[in-house]
């Protein structure tokens, strides 16, 4: 979902999809969510290894990563549906850069850009607490 569409949805009181996808329906812009945990870095997924979950297509670098995700998607999917964690903490939605990420307490958080990530890192616990409160009102049920 692009930034202008997201802003328009919020202006009209509409809520975001449960998972942030690009125009092709890919979560995390086609990056492998499991790789953040196993490789410690963002890795582009492959169209040969896809899994459908929550109306989004998730791509993986390998069949093993796909199968691992399929067994427990909640363990690997990014928080706040893959929207920018800092933006959600401000009661807003924004797309993400797969390169701006961090795992905190076993959960994956993504941000809009490396600069926004640095801002978010100034008070991660505080921003997570704020975002946890705002997220239910921002997403579709």
Order of alpha helices (4+ residues) and beta strands (2+ residues): alpha-alpha-beta-beta-alpha-alpha-alpha-beta-beta-alpha-alpha
